[in-house]
């Protein structure tokens, strides 16, 4: 899983954010069911979020938690 950001910056450049999958809850009739389960979507941001929470606690990791939520939303999940 190369290409993960290692710096603690205010602007996130996460590769998972550019991916565009089918949505879990379609907004139009033309869309179909998601190709991924929510547990398997956005592994990059999930790993960063989880590692941060283990090392620093949930309160200190709001940026990574929100980055993971944004990634999940781009994958079509309603979180």
PDB file with SEQRES, HELIX, SHEET and CRYST1 records, atoms N, CA, C and O in Angstrom:
SEQRES   1 A   79  UNK UNK UNK UNK UNK UNK UNK UNK UNK UNK UNK UNK UNK          
SEQRES   2 A   79  UNK UNK UNK UNK UNK UNK UNK UNK UNK UNK UNK UNK UNK          
SEQRES   3 A   79  UNK UNK UNK UNK UNK UNK UNK UNK UNK UNK UNK UNK UNK          
SEQRES   4 A   79  UNK UNK UNK UNK UNK UNK UNK UNK UNK UNK UNK UNK UNK          
SEQRES   5 A   79  UNK UNK UNK UNK UNK UNK UNK UNK UNK UNK UNK UNK UNK          
SEQRES   6 A   79  UNK UNK UNK UNK UNK UNK UNK UNK UNK UNK UNK UNK UNK          
SEQRES   7 A   79  UNK                                                          
HELIX    1 AA1 UNK A   15  UNK A   17  5                                   3    
HELIX    2 AA2 UNK A   43  UNK A   56  1                                  14    
HELIX    3 AA3 UNK A   58  UNK A   61  5                                   4    
HELIX    4 AA4 UNK A   62  UNK A   74  1                                  13    
CRYST1    1.000    1.000    1.000  90.00  90.00  90.00 P 1           1          
ATOM      1  N   UNK A   1       0.837  -1.190   0.000  1.00  0.00           N  
ATOM      2  CA  UNK A   1       0.000   0.000   0.000  1.00  0.00           C  
ATOM      3  C   UNK A   1       0.875   1.245   0.000  1.00  0.00           C  
ATOM      4  O   UNK A   1       0.860   2.011   0.963  1.00  0.00           O  
ATOM      5  N   UNK A   2       1.622   1.451  -1.045  1.00  0.00           N  
ATOM      6  CA  UNK A   2       2.498   2.605  -1.115  1.00  0.00           C  
ATOM      7  C   UNK A   2       1.715   3.860  -1.435  1.00  0.00           C  
ATOM      8  O   UNK A   2       0.533   3.803  -1.773  1.00  0.00           O  
ATOM      9  N   UNK A   3       2.376   4.979  -1.327  1.00  0.00           N  
ATOM     10  CA  UNK A   3       1.753   6.241  -1.665  1.00  0.00           C  
ATOM     11  C   UNK A   3       0.914   6.853  -0.560  1.00  0.00           C  
ATOM     12  O   UNK A   3       0.164   7.796  -0.809  1.00  0.00           O  
ATOM     13  N   UNK A   4       1.026   6.335   0.657  1.00  0.00           N  
ATOM     14  CA  UNK A   4       0.237   6.885   1.752  1.00  0.00           C  
ATOM     15  C   UNK A   4       0.915   8.132   2.290  1.00  0.00           C  
ATOM     16  O   UNK A   4       2.142   8.168   2.383  1.00  0.00           O  
ATOM     17  N   UNK A   5       0.153   9.149   2.644  1.00  0.00           N  
ATOM     18  CA  UNK A   5       0.756  10.354   3.192  1.00  0.00           C  
ATOM     19  C   UNK A   5       1.348  10.074   4.564  1.00  0.00           C  
ATOM     20  O   UNK A   5       0.731   9.405   5.393  1.00  0.00           O  
ATOM     21  N   UNK A   6       2.556  10.594   4.798  1.00  0.00           N  
ATOM     22  CA  UNK A   6       3.205  10.362   6.072  1.00  0.00           C  
ATOM     23  C   UNK A   6       3.293  11.629   6.895  1.00  0.00           C  
ATOM     24  O   UNK A   6       3.602  11.568   8.085  1.00  0.00           O  
ATOM     25  N   UNK A   7       3.031  12.772   6.292  1.00  0.00           N  
ATOM     26  CA  UNK A   7       3.094  14.023   7.018  1.00  0.00           C  
ATOM     27  C   UNK A   7       1.743  14.362   7.609  1.00  0.00           C  
ATOM     28  O   UNK A   7       0.706  13.956   7.084  1.00  0.00           O  
ATOM     29  N   UNK A   8       1.754  15.102   8.697  1.00  0.00           N  
ATOM     30  CA  UNK A   8       0.544  15.555   9.348  1.00  0.00           C  
ATOM     31  C   UNK A   8       0.230  16.953   8.827  1.00  0.00           C  
ATOM     32  O   UNK A   8       0.618  17.949   9.438  1.00  0.00           O  
ATOM     33  N   UNK A   9      -0.473  17.029   7.695  1.00  0.00           N  
ATOM     34  CA  UNK A   9      -0.770  18.311   7.071  1.00  0.00           C  
ATOM     35  C   UNK A   9      -2.254  18.579   7.116  1.00  0.00           C  
ATOM     36  O   UNK A   9      -3.061  17.669   7.310  1.00  0.00           O  
ATOM     37  N   UNK A  10      -2.608  19.838   6.934  1.00  0.00           N  
ATOM     38  CA  UNK A  10      -4.020  20.189   6.989  1.00  0.00           C  
ATOM     39  C   UNK A  10      -4.742  19.849   5.693  1.00  0.00           C  
ATOM     40  O   UNK A  10      -5.962  19.689   5.697  1.00  0.00           O  
ATOM     41  N   UNK A  11      -4.016  19.735   4.582  1.00  0.00           N  
ATOM     42  CA  UNK A  11      -4.622  19.370   3.307  1.00  0.00           C  
ATOM     43  C   UNK A  11      -4.355  17.899   3.058  1.00  0.00           C  
ATOM     44  O   UNK A  11      -3.204  17.461   3.092  1.00  0.00           O  
ATOM     45  N   UNK A  12      -5.402  17.135   2.808  1.00  0.00           N  
ATOM     46  CA  UNK A  12      -5.265  15.706   2.606  1.00  0.00           C  
ATOM     47  C   UNK A  12      -5.172  15.390   1.126  1.00  0.00           C  
ATOM     48  O   UNK A  12      -5.970  15.888   0.332  1.00  0.00           O  
ATOM     49  N   UNK A  13      -4.213  14.574   0.755  1.00  0.00           N  
ATOM     50  CA  UNK A  13      -4.075  14.095  -0.611  1.00  0.00           C  
ATOM     51  C   UNK A  13      -4.089  12.581  -0.535  1.00  0.00           C  
ATOM     52  O   UNK A  13      -3.035  11.946  -0.547  1.00  0.00           O  
ATOM     53  N   UNK A  14      -5.260  12.005  -0.458  1.00  0.00           N  
ATOM     54  CA  UNK A  14      -5.391  10.578  -0.262  1.00  0.00           C  
ATOM     55  C   UNK A  14      -5.832   9.918  -1.554  1.00  0.00           C  
ATOM     56  O   UNK A  14      -6.813  10.347  -2.163  1.00  0.00           O  
ATOM     57  N   UNK A  15      -5.122   8.876  -1.986  1.00  0.00           N  
ATOM     58  CA  UNK A  15      -5.434   8.239  -3.253  1.00  0.00           C  
ATOM     59  C   UNK A  15      -6.841   7.668  -3.321  1.00  0.00           C  
ATOM     60  O   UNK A  15      -7.433   7.643  -4.400  1.00  0.00           O  
ATOM     61  N   UNK A  16      -7.394   7.212  -2.214  1.00  0.00           N  
ATOM     62  CA  UNK A  16      -8.732   6.635  -2.212  1.00  0.00           C  
ATOM     63  C   UNK A  16      -9.824   7.639  -2.521  1.00  0.00           C  
ATOM     64  O   UNK A  16     -10.931   7.248  -2.889  1.00  0.00           O  
ATOM     65  N   UNK A  17      -9.537   8.932  -2.378  1.00  0.00           N  
ATOM     66  CA  UNK A  17     -10.550   9.950  -2.619  1.00  0.00           C  
ATOM     67  C   UNK A  17     -10.838  10.143  -4.100  1.00  0.00           C  
ATOM     68  O   UNK A  17     -11.904  10.641  -4.464  1.00  0.00           O  
ATOM     69  N   UNK A  18      -9.889   9.751  -4.967  1.00  0.00           N  
ATOM     70  CA  UNK A  18     -10.116   9.926  -6.394  1.00  0.00           C  
ATOM     71  C   UNK A  18     -10.930   8.789  -7.000  1.00  0.00           C  
ATOM     72  O   UNK A  18     -11.467   8.933  -8.098  1.00  0.00           O  
ATOM     73  N   UNK A  19     -11.027   7.667  -6.302  1.00  0.00           N  
ATOM     74  CA  UNK A  19     -11.771   6.540  -6.835  1.00  0.00           C  
ATOM     75  C   UNK A  19     -13.261   6.824  -6.796  1.00  0.00           C  
ATOM     76  O   UNK A  19     -13.756   7.503  -5.896  1.00  0.00           O  
ATOM     77  N   UNK A  20     -13.968   6.294  -7.786  1.00  0.00           N  
ATOM     78  CA  UNK A  20     -15.400   6.533  -7.856  1.00  0.00           C  
ATOM     79  C   UNK A  20     -16.105   5.204  -8.097  1.00  0.00           C  
ATOM     80  O   UNK A  20     -16.035   4.670  -9.204  1.00  0.00           O  
ATOM     81  N   UNK A  21     -16.774   4.664  -7.102  1.00  0.00           N  
ATOM     82  CA  UNK A  21     -17.473   3.390  -7.194  1.00  0.00           C  
ATOM     83  C   UNK A  21     -18.982   3.631  -7.192  1.00  0.00           C  
ATOM     84  O   UNK A  21     -19.453   4.743  -6.956  1.00  0.00           O  
ATOM     85  N   UNK A  22     -19.720   2.564  -7.462  1.00  0.00           N  
ATOM     86  CA  UNK A  22     -21.176   2.637  -7.400  1.00  0.00           C  
ATOM     87  C   UNK A  22     -21.607   2.911  -5.965  1.00  0.00           C  
ATOM     88  O   UNK A  22     -20.905   2.511  -5.036  1.00  0.00           O  
ATOM     89  N   UNK A  23     -22.725   3.572  -5.758  1.00  0.00           N  
ATOM     90  CA  UNK A  23     -23.152   3.951  -4.412  1.00  0.00           C  
ATOM     91  C   UNK A  23     -23.900   2.819  -3.721  1.00  0.00           C  
ATOM     92  O   UNK A  23     -24.503   1.964  -4.369  1.00  0.00           O  
ATOM     93  N   UNK A  24     -23.849   2.834  -2.394  1.00  0.00           N  
ATOM     94  CA  UNK A  24     -24.555   1.841  -1.603  1.00  0.00           C  
ATOM     95  C   UNK A  24     -26.045   2.148  -1.577  1.00  0.00           C  
ATOM     96  O   UNK A  24     -26.873   1.236  -1.570  1.00  0.00           O  
ATOM     97  N   UNK A  25     -26.381   3.422  -1.564  1.00  0.00           N  
ATOM     98  CA  UNK A  25     -27.772   3.850  -1.593  1.00  0.00           C  
ATOM     99  C   UNK A  25     -27.954   4.724  -2.826  1.00  0.00           C  
ATOM    100  O   UNK A  25     -27.676   5.923  -2.778  1.00  0.00           O  
ATOM    101  N   UNK A  26     -28.411   4.150  -3.914  1.00  0.00           N  
ATOM    102  CA  UNK A  26     -28.506   4.892  -5.169  1.00  0.00           C  
ATOM    103  C   UNK A  26     -29.391   6.121  -5.054  1.00  0.00           C  
ATOM    104  O   UNK A  26     -30.442   6.091  -4.413  1.00  0.00           O  
ATOM    105  N   UNK A  27     -28.952   7.200  -5.681  1.00  0.00           N  
ATOM    106  CA  UNK A  27     -29.746   8.412  -5.704  1.00  0.00           C  
ATOM    107  C   UNK A  27     -30.609   8.466  -6.963  1.00  0.00           C  
ATOM    108  O   UNK A  27     -31.590   9.206  -7.022  1.00  0.00           O  
ATOM    109  N   UNK A  28     -30.237   7.682  -7.959  1.00  0.00           N  
ATOM    110  CA  UNK A  28     -31.043   7.607  -9.171  1.00  0.00           C  
ATOM    111  C   UNK A  28     -31.275   6.147  -9.513  1.00  0.00           C  
ATOM    112  O   UNK A  28     -30.571   5.274  -9.006  1.00  0.00           O  
ATOM    113  N   UNK A  29     -32.234   5.873 -10.351  1.00  0.00           N  
ATOM    114  CA  UNK A  29     -32.545   4.516 -10.740  1.00  0.00           C  
ATOM    115  C   UNK A  29     -31.470   3.895 -11.609  1.00  0.00           C  
ATOM    116  O   UNK A  29     -31.423   2.671 -11.729  1.00  0.00           O  
ATOM    117  N   UNK A  30     -30.600   4.693 -12.224  1.00  0.00           N  
ATOM    118  CA  UNK A  30     -29.573   4.199 -13.119  1.00  0.00           C  
ATOM    119  C   UNK A  30     -28.409   3.554 -12.372  1.00  0.00           C  
ATOM    120  O   UNK A  30     -27.661   2.774 -12.961  1.00  0.00           O  
ATOM    121  N   UNK A  31     -28.241   3.863 -11.094  1.00  0.00           N  
ATOM    122  CA  UNK A  31     -27.127   3.320 -10.333  1.00  0.00           C  
ATOM    123  C   UNK A  31     -27.475   1.944  -9.784  1.00  0.00           C  
ATOM    124  O   UNK A  31     -28.644   1.640  -9.544  1.00  0.00           O  
ATOM    125  N   UNK A  32     -26.440   1.101  -9.583  1.00  0.00           N  
ATOM    126  CA  UNK A  32     -26.665  -0.245  -9.068  1.00  0.00           C  
ATOM    127  C   UNK A  32     -26.059  -0.405  -7.684  1.00  0.00           C  
ATOM    128  O   UNK A  32     -25.566   0.559  -7.097  1.00  0.00           O  
ATOM    129  N   UNK A  33     -26.099  -1.634  -7.161  1.00  0.00           N  
ATOM    130  CA  UNK A  33     -25.568  -1.909  -5.836  1.00  0.00           C  
ATOM    131  C   UNK A  33     -24.054  -1.685  -5.825  1.00  0.00           C  
ATOM    132  O   UNK A  33     -23.408  -1.767  -6.870  1.00  0.00           O  
ATOM    133  N   UNK A  34     -23.479  -1.399  -4.633  1.00  0.00           N  
ATOM    134  CA  UNK A  34     -22.032  -1.165  -4.559  1.00  0.00           C  
ATOM    135  C   UNK A  34     -21.253  -2.432  -4.874  1.00  0.00           C  
ATOM    136  O   UNK A  34     -21.739  -3.546  -4.680  1.00  0.00           O  
ATOM    137  N   UNK A  35     -20.045  -2.239  -5.361  1.00  0.00           N  
ATOM    138  CA  UNK A  35     -19.183  -3.372  -5.670  1.00  0.00           C  
ATOM    139  C   UNK A  35     -18.375  -3.812  -4.452  1.00  0.00           C  
ATOM    140  O   UNK A  35     -17.815  -4.908  -4.429  1.00  0.00           O  
ATOM    141  N   UNK A  36     -18.319  -2.944  -3.437  1.00  0.00           N  
ATOM    142  CA  UNK A  36     -17.550  -3.239  -2.234  1.00  0.00           C  
ATOM    143  C   UNK A  36     -18.456  -3.180  -1.011  1.00  0.00           C  
ATOM    144  O   UNK A  36     -19.482  -2.500  -1.004  1.00  0.00           O  
ATOM    145  N   UNK A  37     -18.047  -3.911   0.020  1.00  0.00           N  
ATOM    146  CA  UNK A  37     -18.686  -3.757   1.329  1.00  0.00           C  
ATOM    147  C   UNK A  37     -18.024  -2.583   2.010  1.00  0.00           C  
ATOM    148  O   UNK A  37     -16.885  -2.243   1.690  1.00  0.00           O  
ATOM    149  N   UNK A  38     -18.718  -1.955   2.947  1.00  0.00           N  
ATOM    150  CA  UNK A  38     -18.164  -0.779   3.616  1.00  0.00           C  
ATOM    151  C   UNK A  38     -16.877  -1.118   4.363  1.00  0.00           C  
ATOM    152  O   UNK A  38     -15.996  -0.267   4.487  1.00  0.00           O  
ATOM    153  N   UNK A  39     -16.758  -2.332   4.857  1.00  0.00           N  
ATOM    154  CA  UNK A  39     -15.546  -2.724   5.584  1.00  0.00           C  
ATOM    155  C   UNK A  39     -14.329  -2.832   4.669  1.00  0.00           C  
ATOM    156  O   UNK A  39     -13.193  -2.771   5.141  1.00  0.00           O  
ATOM    157  N   UNK A  40     -14.555  -2.991   3.372  1.00  0.00           N  
ATOM    158  CA  UNK A  40     -13.458  -3.169   2.420  1.00  0.00           C  
ATOM    159  C   UNK A  40     -13.164  -1.907   1.612  1.00  0.00           C  
ATOM    160  O   UNK A  40     -12.180  -1.856   0.875  1.00  0.00           O  
ATOM    161  N   UNK A  41     -14.003  -0.901   1.746  1.00  0.00           N  
ATOM    162  CA  UNK A  41     -13.802   0.340   1.014  1.00  0.00           C  
ATOM    163  C   UNK A  41     -12.771   1.200   1.739  1.00  0.00           C  
ATOM    164  O   UNK A  41     -12.687   1.163   2.967  1.00  0.00           O  
ATOM    165  N   UNK A  42     -12.003   1.956   1.005  1.00  0.00           N  
ATOM    166  CA  UNK A  42     -11.050   2.942   1.544  1.00  0.00           C  
ATOM    167  C   UNK A  42     -10.042   2.344   2.520  1.00  0.00           C  
ATOM    168  O   UNK A  42      -9.934   2.827   3.647  1.00  0.00           O  
ATOM    169  N   UNK A  43      -9.310   1.320   2.130  1.00  0.00           N  
ATOM    170  CA  UNK A  43      -8.363   0.709   3.067  1.00  0.00           C  
ATOM    171  C   UNK A  43      -7.239   1.650   3.482  1.00  0.00           C  
ATOM    172  O   UNK A  43      -6.719   1.535   4.592  1.00  0.00           O  
ATOM    173  N   UNK A  44      -6.852   2.585   2.604  1.00  0.00           N  
ATOM    174  CA  UNK A  44      -5.755   3.499   2.940  1.00  0.00           C  
ATOM    175  C   UNK A  44      -6.142   4.413   4.098  1.00  0.00           C  
ATOM    176  O   UNK A  44      -5.408   4.529   5.079  1.00  0.00           O  
ATOM    177  N   UNK A  45      -7.307   5.064   3.977  1.00  0.00           N  
ATOM    178  CA  UNK A  45      -7.722   5.988   5.026  1.00  0.00           C  
ATOM    179  C   UNK A  45      -8.118   5.241   6.293  1.00  0.00           C  
ATOM    180  O   UNK A  45      -7.949   5.755   7.399  1.00  0.00           O  
ATOM    181  N   UNK A  46      -8.639   4.039   6.136  1.00  0.00           N  
ATOM    182  CA  UNK A  46      -9.007   3.234   7.300  1.00  0.00           C  
ATOM    183  C   UNK A  46      -7.761   2.886   8.120  1.00  0.00           C  
ATOM    184  O   UNK A  46      -7.780   2.970   9.348  1.00  0.00           O  
ATOM    185  N   UNK A  47      -6.680   2.496   7.439  1.00  0.00           N  
ATOM    186  CA  UNK A  47      -5.449   2.144   8.129  1.00  0.00           C  
ATOM    187  C   UNK A  47      -4.870   3.357   8.863  1.00  0.00           C  
ATOM    188  O   UNK A  47      -4.475   3.251  10.024  1.00  0.00           O  
ATOM    189  N   UNK A  48      -4.820   4.499   8.191  1.00  0.00           N  
ATOM    190  CA  UNK A  48      -4.297   5.712   8.819  1.00  0.00           C  
ATOM    191  C   UNK A  48      -5.127   6.113  10.027  1.00  0.00           C  
ATOM    192  O   UNK A  48      -4.588   6.471  11.074  1.00  0.00           O  
ATOM    193  N   UNK A  49      -6.447   6.049   9.871  1.00  0.00           N  
ATOM    194  CA  UNK A  49      -7.353   6.392  10.978  1.00  0.00           C  
ATOM    195  C   UNK A  49      -7.136   5.470  12.161  1.00  0.00           C  
ATOM    196  O   UNK A  49      -6.997   5.931  13.294  1.00  0.00           O  
ATOM    197  N   UNK A  50      -7.105   4.167  11.906  1.00  0.00           N  
ATOM    198  CA  UNK A  50      -6.962   3.192  12.985  1.00  0.00           C  
ATOM    199  C   UNK A  50      -5.626   3.318  13.711  1.00  0.00           C  
ATOM    200  O   UNK A  50      -5.573   3.262  14.939  1.00  0.00           O  
ATOM    201  N   UNK A  51      -4.543   3.491  12.945  1.00  0.00           N  
ATOM    202  CA  UNK A  51      -3.230   3.639  13.565  1.00  0.00           C  
ATOM    203  C   UNK A  51      -3.167   4.891  14.430  1.00  0.00           C  
ATOM    204  O   UNK A  51      -2.593   4.865  15.519  1.00  0.00           O  
ATOM    205  N   UNK A  52      -3.747   5.977  13.958  1.00  0.00           N  
ATOM    206  CA  UNK A  52      -3.758   7.222  14.715  1.00  0.00           C  
ATOM    207  C   UNK A  52      -4.529   7.051  16.023  1.00  0.00           C  
ATOM    208  O   UNK A  52      -4.074   7.491  17.078  1.00  0.00           O  
ATOM    209  N   UNK A  53      -5.683   6.420  15.951  1.00  0.00           N  
ATOM    210  CA  UNK A  53      -6.510   6.233  17.154  1.00  0.00           C  
ATOM    211  C   UNK A  53      -5.785   5.367  18.182  1.00  0.00           C  
ATOM    212  O   UNK A  53      -5.838   5.653  19.378  1.00  0.00           O  
ATOM    213  N   UNK A  54      -5.111   4.317  17.730  1.00  0.00           N  
ATOM    214  CA  UNK A  54      -4.389   3.437  18.653  1.00  0.00           C  
ATOM    215  C   UNK A  54      -3.248   4.198  19.322  1.00  0.00           C  
ATOM    216  O   UNK A  54      -3.024   4.046  20.523  1.00  0.00           O  
ATOM    217  N   UNK A  55      -2.528   5.011  18.560  1.00  0.00           N  
ATOM    218  CA  UNK A  55      -1.356   5.705  19.096  1.00  0.00           C  
ATOM    219  C   UNK A  55      -1.693   6.966  19.880  1.00  0.00           C  
ATOM    220  O   UNK A  55      -1.037   7.273  20.876  1.00  0.00           O  
ATOM    221  N   UNK A  56      -2.721   7.705  19.434  1.00  0.00           N  
ATOM    222  CA  UNK A  56      -2.958   9.037  19.995  1.00  0.00           C  
ATOM    223  C   UNK A  56      -4.336   9.243  20.615  1.00  0.00           C  
ATOM    224  O   UNK A  56      -4.561  10.258  21.272  1.00  0.00           O  
ATOM    225  N   UNK A  57      -5.251   8.317  20.425  1.00  0.00           N  
ATOM    226  CA  UNK A  57      -6.603   8.473  20.939  1.00  0.00           C  
ATOM    227  C   UNK A  57      -7.514   9.139  19.916  1.00  0.00           C  
ATOM    228  O   UNK A  57      -7.058   9.879  19.044  1.00  0.00           O  
ATOM    229  N   UNK A  58      -8.781   8.868  20.035  1.00  0.00           N  
ATOM    230  CA  UNK A  58      -9.766   9.337  19.061  1.00  0.00           C  
ATOM    231  C   UNK A  58      -9.815  10.857  18.937  1.00  0.00           C  
ATOM    232  O   UNK A  58      -9.965  11.382  17.833  1.00  0.00           O  
ATOM    233  N   UNK A  59      -9.691  11.566  20.049  1.00  0.00           N  
ATOM    234  CA  UNK A  59      -9.805  13.028  20.030  1.00  0.00           C  
ATOM    235  C   UNK A  59      -8.727  13.678  19.179  1.00  0.00           C  
ATOM    236  O   UNK A  59      -8.969  14.716  18.563  1.00  0.00           O  
ATOM    237  N   UNK A  60      -7.535  13.082  19.134  1.00  0.00           N  
ATOM    238  CA  UNK A  60      -6.415  13.656  18.396  1.00  0.00           C  
ATOM    239  C   UNK A  60      -6.441  13.303  16.911  1.00  0.00           C  
ATOM    240  O   UNK A  60      -5.600  13.782  16.150  1.00  0.00           O  
ATOM    241  N   UNK A  61      -7.381  12.483  16.495  1.00  0.00           N  
ATOM    242  CA  UNK A  61      -7.375  11.966  15.125  1.00  0.00           C  
ATOM    243  C   UNK A  61      -8.586  12.392  14.305  1.00  0.00           C  
ATOM    244  O   UNK A  61      -8.952  11.716  13.343  1.00  0.00           O  
ATOM    245  N   UNK A  62      -9.201  13.492  14.671  1.00  0.00           N  
ATOM    246  CA  UNK A  62     -10.406  13.938  13.968  1.00  0.00           C  
ATOM    247  C   UNK A  62     -10.163  14.115  12.474  1.00  0.00           C  
ATOM    248  O   UNK A  62     -11.046  13.836  11.663  1.00  0.00           O  
ATOM    249  N   UNK A  63      -8.962  14.580  12.107  1.00  0.00           N  
ATOM    250  CA  UNK A  63      -8.643  14.807  10.696  1.00  0.00           C  
ATOM    251  C   UNK A  63      -8.686  13.496   9.912  1.00  0.00           C  
ATOM    252  O   UNK A  63      -9.235  13.449   8.812  1.00  0.00           O  
ATOM    253  N   UNK A  64      -8.109  12.432  10.474  1.00  0.00           N  
ATOM    254  CA  UNK A  64      -8.078  11.149   9.779  1.00  0.00           C  
ATOM    255  C   UNK A  64      -9.446  10.473   9.777  1.00  0.00           C  
ATOM    256  O   UNK A  64      -9.809   9.786   8.822  1.00  0.00           O  
ATOM    257  N   UNK A  65     -10.192  10.673  10.847  1.00  0.00           N  
ATOM    258  CA  UNK A  65     -11.553  10.123  10.904  1.00  0.00           C  
ATOM    259  C   UNK A  65     -12.410  10.765   9.822  1.00  0.00           C  
ATOM    260  O   UNK A  65     -13.140  10.074   9.111  1.00  0.00           O  
ATOM    261  N   UNK A  66     -12.323  12.084   9.697  1.00  0.00           N  
ATOM    262  CA  UNK A  66     -13.101  12.791   8.679  1.00  0.00           C  
ATOM    263  C   UNK A  66     -12.628  12.427   7.272  1.00  0.00           C  
ATOM    264  O   UNK A  66     -13.447  12.313   6.361  1.00  0.00           O  
ATOM    265  N   UNK A  67     -11.326  12.244   7.082  1.00  0.00           N  
ATOM    266  CA  UNK A  67     -10.806  11.840   5.770  1.00  0.00           C  
ATOM    267  C   UNK A  67     -11.382  10.486   5.368  1.00  0.00           C  
ATOM    268  O   UNK A  67     -11.710  10.275   4.200  1.00  0.00           O  
ATOM    269  N   UNK A  68     -11.508   9.571   6.324  1.00  0.00           N  
ATOM    270  CA  UNK A  68     -12.078   8.256   6.027  1.00  0.00           C  
ATOM    271  C   UNK A  68     -13.566   8.379   5.697  1.00  0.00           C  
ATOM    272  O   UNK A  68     -14.061   7.710   4.791  1.00  0.00           O  
ATOM    273  N   UNK A  69     -14.268   9.225   6.425  1.00  0.00           N  
ATOM    274  CA  UNK A  69     -15.691   9.443   6.119  1.00  0.00           C  
ATOM    275  C   UNK A  69     -15.870  10.019   4.722  1.00  0.00           C  
ATOM    276  O   UNK A  69     -16.769   9.603   3.991  1.00  0.00           O  
ATOM    277  N   UNK A  70     -15.030  10.967   4.349  1.00  0.00           N  
ATOM    278  CA  UNK A  70     -15.113  11.575   3.016  1.00  0.00           C  
ATOM    279  C   UNK A  70     -14.856  10.519   1.947  1.00  0.00           C  
ATOM    280  O   UNK A  70     -15.552  10.470   0.933  1.00  0.00           O  
ATOM    281  N   UNK A  71     -13.856   9.680   2.178  1.00  0.00           N  
ATOM    282  CA  UNK A  71     -13.564   8.612   1.231  1.00  0.00           C  
ATOM    283  C   UNK A  71     -14.753   7.666   1.089  1.00  0.00           C  
ATOM    284  O   UNK A  71     -15.120   7.293  -0.025  1.00  0.00           O  
ATOM    285  N   UNK A  72     -15.355   7.279   2.207  1.00  0.00           N  
ATOM    286  CA  UNK A  72     -16.517   6.389   2.150  1.00  0.00           C  
ATOM    287  C   UNK A  72     -17.677   7.039   1.395  1.00  0.00           C  
ATOM    288  O   UNK A  72     -18.390   6.372   0.646  1.00  0.00           O  
ATOM    289  N   UNK A  73     -17.858   8.337   1.596  1.00  0.00           N  
ATOM    290  CA  UNK A  73     -18.928   9.041   0.867  1.00  0.00           C  
ATOM    291  C   UNK A  73     -18.653   9.047  -0.631  1.00  0.00           C  
ATOM    292  O   UNK A  73     -19.581   8.915  -1.429  1.00  0.00           O  
ATOM    293  N   UNK A  74     -17.375   9.202  -1.027  1.00  0.00           N  
ATOM    294  CA  UNK A  74     -17.056   9.178  -2.450  1.00  0.00           C  
ATOM    295  C   UNK A  74     -17.263   7.797  -3.040  1.00  0.00           C  
ATOM    296  O   UNK A  74     -17.473   7.658  -4.245  1.00  0.00           O  
ATOM    297  N   UNK A  75     -17.205   6.777  -2.199  1.00  0.00           N  
ATOM    298  CA  UNK A  75     -17.480   5.408  -2.634  1.00  0.00           C  
ATOM    299  C   UNK A  75     -18.984   5.135  -2.704  1.00  0.00           C  
ATOM    300  O   UNK A  75     -19.413   4.090  -3.192  1.00  0.00           O  
ATOM    301  N   UNK A  76     -19.775   6.087  -2.210  1.00  0.00           N  
ATOM    302  CA  UNK A  76     -21.220   5.947  -2.305  1.00  0.00           C  
ATOM    303  C   UNK A  76     -21.918   5.560  -1.020  1.00  0.00           C  
ATOM    304  O   UNK A  76     -23.130   5.346  -1.023  1.00  0.00           O  
ATOM    305  N   UNK A  77     -21.195   5.465   0.071  1.00  0.00           N  
ATOM    306  CA  UNK A  77     -21.797   5.086   1.341  1.00  0.00           C  
ATOM    307  C   UNK A  77     -22.335   6.321   2.050  1.00  0.00           C  
ATOM    308  O   UNK A  77     -21.748   7.400   1.968  1.00  0.00           O  
ATOM    309  N   UNK A  78     -23.454   6.153   2.745  1.00  0.00           N  
ATOM    310  CA  UNK A  78     -24.084   7.245   3.457  1.00  0.00           C  
ATOM    311  C   UNK A  78     -23.659   7.186   4.914  1.00  0.00           C  
ATOM    312  O   UNK A  78     -24.321   6.562   5.743  1.00  0.00           O  
ATOM    313  N   UNK A  79     -22.521   7.858   5.223  1.00  0.00           N  
ATOM    314  CA  UNK A  79     -22.004   7.863   6.602  1.00  0.00           C  
ATOM    315  C   UNK A  79     -21.896   9.277   7.106  1.00  0.00           C  
ATOM    316  O   UNK A  79     -21.483   9.497   8.244  1.00  0.00           O  
TER     317      UNK A  79                                                      
END                                                                             
